[in-house]
Amino acid sequence: MADITNLLVEQVLAAREQKQPLRIVGGGSKDFMGRAVDMSLSELNLAEHSGIVSYHPVELVLTARAGTPLTELETALAENNQMLSFEPPRFGEGSTLGGTLATNLSGPGRPWWSSVRDQVLGIRLINGYGEHLRFGGQVMKNVAGYDVSRLQAGALGTLGAMTEVSLKVLPKPASTRTLVSDCELGEAVSIMNQRAAQPKPITAACWLDNRLYIRLSGAHSAVDATAAQWGGEELEDADVFWQQLRDQQLEFFSTDQPLWRFSVNPTARMPQLSGGWLVDWGGAQRWYSGAADFAEMEQIAKAAGGQVSLFRGGDRSGEVMHSPSPAAQVLQQRLKQAFDPDGLFNPGRLYSWM
């Protein structure tokens, strides 16, 4: 594997010398995210840079190369009854660990089980100078100053090419049940926020097609007692539903319309629009399917205390990420200059000005 790493470093050095930008690729399952990228750019392919480097079940820590498929990680964790608690979405068999962190994707349990960004302990990264650097470690207290490892979450590869990622993992819950009830969107948002505020073993809450889904996970006694108190119909094959929600395989996502992702205040009331809505994360993540003006959607997101992105489809030649504040933009440009001064990595994929 050292040979592959060296080849990647040499490719970056050659690209810098020739002033030729690079398009970072892995499993290819998330190529639709971000702005449209010039497909004629040379590929920096990390797909073969894969495999688990170390795994310590007792310490709940795993380190793997960035090109490692998520399926490989989950197979190893399942042998010890452990899991990636952020429930990483995958949009194909090729979904990798590095791509998951680069896109900052987390599943239905994110408000309760945390995000991929929260679980990262350290990374190895090839920067724009061709240096193979290590940041963070395998314990949280190892992080000081700027948390470079977590800066990679959502950067879409614009700050460098990740080669390794160290993560916290968690034990699987002893019991899981899903309760379903019929209600309209406004009522569902209120119920989700009320339930989330209680000291109960809730680990997911979403609303779709006038049905509210609440997942309980934890000790058998706590899950059973809460289910009896809250009531509702128990969902059969619940694991399939949450997996399809996580991987965007539900019918809601089977559309040619643009897909918008809102990250907002969980109590926010969203306006009536002509398209369809799916509410996840107990109200904090809202998916909207329908054609819309980007500036208008940004105003809706701001009014709801959050941000919006054009997640899939639509015009990807313009901006697709929520506009940062002037101060945040300056900071991002300084980070880009520090890590990738020649603009080698994924130019323009995150923002047109990066």
C-alpha positions in Angstrom: 0.0 0.0 0.0 3.0 2.3 0.5 3.6 2.1 -3.2 0.1 3.4 -4.0 0.6 6.2 -1.5 3.9 7.2 -3.1 2.3 7.2 -6.5 -0.4 9.5 -5.3 2.2 11.9 -3.8 4.2 11.8 -7.0 1.0 12.6 -9.1 0.3 15.6 -6.9 3.9 16.8 -7.2 3.8 16.4 -11.0 0.4 18.2 -11.2 1.8 21.1 -9.1 4.9 21.4 -11.3 2.7 21.3 -14.5 0.0 23.6 -12.9 -2.6 21.0 -13.9 -5.6 20.7 -11.5 -6.8 17.3 -10.3 -10.2 15.7 -9.9 -10.3 13.5 -6.8 -12.3 10.3 -7.3 -13.0 7.3 -5.1 -16.0 5.0 -5.4 -17.8 7.4 -7.7 -21.1 7.1 -5.8 -21.3 10.8 -4.8 -20.0 12.4 -8.0 -23.4 14.2 -8.4 -22.7 16.3 -5.3 -21.2 19.8 -5.5 -20.9 22.0 -8.6 -20.3 20.5 -12.0 -16.6 19.6 -12.3 -14.5 19.7 -15.5 -14.4 16.0 -16.4 -11.4 16.6 -18.6 -9.2 17.1 -15.5 -6.7 14.4 -14.6 -8.0 12.0 -12.0 -6.4 11.5 -8.6 -7.9 8.1 -7.9 -8.0 6.8 -4.4 -10.2 3.8 -5.0 -7.3 1.3 -4.7 -6.0 3.0 -1.6 -8.2 0.9 0.7 -8.2 -1.5 3.6 -8.5 -1.3 7.4 -5.2 -0.2 9.0 -6.1 -0.9 12.6 -9.2 -1.8 14.6 -9.4 -1.9 18.4 -12.8 -3.1 19.4 -12.2 -2.6 23.2 -11.1 1.0 22.6 -13.9 1.6 20.0 -11.5 3.0 17.5 -11.0 2.1 13.8 -8.5 3.5 11.2 -8.9 2.8 7.5 -7.7 4.1 4.2 -9.9 6.6 2.5 -10.8 4.3 -0.4 -12.1 1.6 1.9 -15.7 0.7 1.0 -18.2 1.2 3.8 -19.4 -2.3 3.4 -16.0 -3.6 4.4 -15.9 -1.5 7.5 -19.4 -2.5 8.6 -18.6 -6.2 8.1 -15.6 -6.0 10.4 -17.6 -4.0 13.0 -20.5 -6.4 12.9 -18.2 -9.2 14.0 -17.9 -7.3 17.3 -21.5 -6.1 17.5 -20.3 -2.6 16.8 -21.3 0.0 14.2 -20.6 3.4 12.5 -23.0 5.4 14.6 -23.5 8.2 12.1 -25.2 5.7 9.7 -23.3 6.8 6.6 -25.5 7.0 3.5 -24.4 5.2 0.4 -25.6 5.7 -3.1 -23.9 2.6 -4.5 -21.7 -0.3 -3.6 -18.6 1.9 -4.2 -19.3 4.3 -1.3 -16.1 4.9 0.6 -15.0 6.2 3.9 -13.1 9.1 2.4 -16.1 10.2 0.3 -18.4 10.0 3.3 -16.2 12.4 5.3 -15.6 14.7 2.3 -19.3 15.1 1.7 -20.1 15.2 5.5 -23.0 12.7 5.1 -24.8 11.2 8.1 -28.0 9.1 8.3 -31.3 9.3 10.2 -29.7 9.0 13.7 -27.5 12.1 13.3 -29.1 14.3 16.1 -28.8 11.5 18.6 -25.8 9.4 17.5 -23.8 12.4 16.1 -22.3 13.0 12.6 -19.4 11.7 10.8 -17.6 15.0 11.5 -18.1 14.4 15.3 -16.7 10.9 15.1 -13.5 11.7 13.3 -10.4 11.4 15.5 -7.6 12.0 12.9 -6.7 11.8 9.2 -3.7 11.6 6.9 -3.8 14.0 4.0 -1.8 14.9 0.9 -1.8 18.7 0.6 -1.1 20.9 -2.4 2.6 20.9 -1.8 2.7 17.1 -2.1 3.3 16.6 1.6 1.7 13.6 3.2 0.7 14.9 6.6 -1.0 13.5 9.7 -3.5 15.4 11.8 -5.2 14.5 15.0 -4.8 11.0 16.4 -6.8 8.1 17.9 -8.1 9.9 21.0 -10.1 13.1 21.2 -7.7 14.8 23.6 -5.0 14.6 20.9 -6.6 17.5 19.0 -5.3 21.1 19.6 -5.8 24.4 17.8 -7.5 24.1 14.4 -9.1 20.7 14.0 -7.9 20.0 10.5 -9.5 16.5 10.6 -12.9 17.9 11.0 -12.3 20.7 8.5 -12.4 18.0 5.8 -16.1 17.3 6.6 -18.0 18.8 3.7 -14.9 20.3 2.0 -15.5 18.0 -1.1 -11.8 17.4 -1.4 -10.9 21.0 -2.0 -8.4 21.1 0.9 -6.4 18.0 -0.1 -6.6 14.3 -0.8 -7.4 12.2 2.4 -5.6 8.9 2.5 -6.5 7.6 6.0 -9.3 8.3 8.5 -9.5 7.3 12.2 -13.0 7.1 13.7 -14.8 6.4 16.9 -17.3 3.5 16.7 -20.1 2.4 19.0 -21.7 -0.8 20.2 -25.0 -1.7 18.5 -28.1 -1.1 20.6 -29.6 -4.2 22.3 -33.1 -3.4 21.1 -34.7 -1.3 18.3 -38.4 -0.6 17.6 -40.1 1.8 15.2 -43.5 3.4 15.9 -45.7 4.9 13.2 -48.7 7.2 13.4 -50.7 9.3 11.0 -50.5 13.1 11.2 -50.0 16.2 9.1 -46.6 17.9 8.8 -47.2 20.7 11.3 -48.4 18.3 14.0 -45.5 15.9 13.2 -42.9 18.7 13.7 -44.4 19.5 17.1 -44.5 15.9 18.2 -40.9 15.2 17.1 -39.7 18.2 19.1 -41.7 17.2 22.1 -40.5 13.6 22.0 -36.8 14.6 21.3 -36.8 16.8 24.5 -37.7 13.8 26.7 -35.1 11.5 28.3 -36.2 8.6 26.1 -34.2 6.2 23.8 -35.2 8.0 20.6 -32.7 7.6 17.8 -34.5 8.7 14.6 -37.7 10.7 13.7 -39.0 11.5 10.3 -42.2 12.5 8.5 -43.3 11.4 5.0 -46.7 11.2 3.3 -48.6 12.2 6.4 -46.9 9.5 8.5 -44.6 10.0 11.4 -41.9 7.5 12.1 -40.0 7.4 15.4 -37.2 4.9 16.1 -36.3 3.8 19.6 -33.0 2.1 20.3 -31.3 1.0 23.5 -31.8 -1.3 26.4 -34.8 -3.6 26.0 -36.5 -2.3 29.1 -36.2 1.4 28.1 -37.3 0.7 24.5 -40.4 -1.4 25.6 -41.4 1.1 28.3 -41.3 4.1 25.9 -43.1 2.2 23.1 -45.9 1.4 25.6 -46.1 5.0 26.8 -46.0 6.7 23.3 -48.1 4.2 21.5 -48.5 3.9 17.7 -48.4 1.1 15.2 -45.1 -0.9 15.2 -43.5 -0.9 11.8 -42.5 -4.3 10.4 -39.2 -4.5 8.5 -38.3 -1.2 10.1 -34.6 -1.7 9.3 -35.5 -1.7 5.6 -37.3 1.6 5.9 -34.5 3.4 7.7 -31.9 2.0 5.3 -34.0 3.2 2.3 -34.3 6.6 3.9 -30.6 6.7 4.6 -29.7 5.7 1.0 -32.4 7.8 -0.6 -34.1 4.8 -2.1 -37.7 5.7 -1.0 -40.1 6.7 -3.7 -39.9 10.3 -2.6 -36.3 10.4 -4.0 -37.3 8.8 -7.3 -37.9 12.0 -9.2 -36.4 14.0 -12.0 -37.0 17.2 -10.0 -34.2 19.0 -8.3 -33.6 17.8 -4.7 -32.9 20.5 -2.1 -31.5 19.9 1.4 -32.4 22.3 4.2 -30.6 22.2 7.5 -32.8 24.4 9.8 -34.1 25.0 13.3 -36.1 21.8 14.1 -39.1 23.8 15.2 -39.2 25.9 12.0 -42.4 26.2 10.0 -41.6 26.0 6.3 -43.7 27.7 3.6 -46.1 25.9 1.3 -44.4 25.1 -2.0 -45.6 23.2 -5.0 -43.3 20.3 -4.6 -43.0 17.5 -2.0 -41.4 17.5 1.5 -39.7 14.9 3.6 -38.7 15.8 7.2 -35.8 14.0 8.9 -33.6 14.5 12.0 -36.5 15.3 14.2 -37.3 18.4 12.1 -33.7 19.6 11.6 -33.3 18.3 8.1 -35.9 19.0 5.4 -35.8 17.6 1.9 -37.7 19.4 -0.8 -38.3 18.0 -4.3 -39.2 20.6 -6.9 -37.9 23.3 -9.2 -37.0 26.6 -7.5 -34.8 29.7 -7.6 -31.6 29.3 -5.6 -31.8 32.8 -4.1 -35.4 32.2 -3.0 -34.5 29.0 -1.3 -31.6 30.7 0.5 -34.1 33.2 1.9 -36.4 30.5 3.0 -33.5 28.7 4.8 -32.4 31.9 6.5 -35.9 32.6 7.8 -35.9 29.1 9.2 -32.6 29.6 11.0 -30.5 27.5 8.7 -29.0 26.8 5.3 -29.9 25.1 2.0 -28.0 23.3 -0.7 -29.1 22.0 -4.1 -28.2 18.4 -3.3 -29.0 16.7 -6.5 -30.1 17.7 -10.0 -30.9 21.2 -11.2 -28.4 23.7 -12.6 -25.0 22.7 -11.2 -23.0 25.2 -13.2 -23.9 27.9 -10.7 -23.6 27.9 -6.9 -25.2 24.9 -5.2 -24.1 25.5 -1.6 -25.6 28.1 0.7 -23.6 31.4 0.5 -21.2 31.8 3.4 -21.0 35.0 5.4 -18.2 37.4 4.2 -16.1 36.4 7.2 -16.6 32.7 6.6 -15.7 33.1 3.0 -12.5 34.9 3.9 -11.6 32.1 6.3 -12.3 29.4 3.7 -10.1 31.2 1.2 -7.3 31.4 3.7 -7.6 27.7 4.4 -7.6 26.9 0.7 -4.4 29.0 0.3 -2.8 27.2 3.3 -3.6 23.7 2.1 -3.7 24.1 -1.7 -2.1 27.3 -2.8 -2.1 26.4 -6.5 -5.7 25.3 -6.5 -5.0 21.8 -7.6 -7.8 19.9 -5.8 -11.3 19.8 -7.2 -11.3 23.4 -8.4 -14.8 25.0 -8.2 -16.6 22.0 -6.9 -17.5 23.5 -3.5 -17.8 27.1 -4.6 -17.0 28.9 -7.9 -14.4 30.9 -6.0 -12.5 27.9 -4.6 
